[in-house]
């Protein structure tokens, strides 16, 4: 996922909760990935694969320079 693809909703949530920035960023990226994979049934997919999606989001935040401000 390119840094430019991050949604406005993602940015808005992170700005609203700066003290919880990392946790919210991980959750939002995981949900976006679930939606990208499963479409309308994203919530079921997210619940089934939550652990993996969150871990992938953590790795993405750790590795992308454009996401440095969301790191712990």
PyMOL commands that set and color helices and strands:
alter all, ss='L'
color gray80, all
select helices_A, chain A and resi 3-5+8-16+18-63+65-70
alter helices_A, ss='H'
color red, helices_A
deselect
rebuild
show_as cartoon
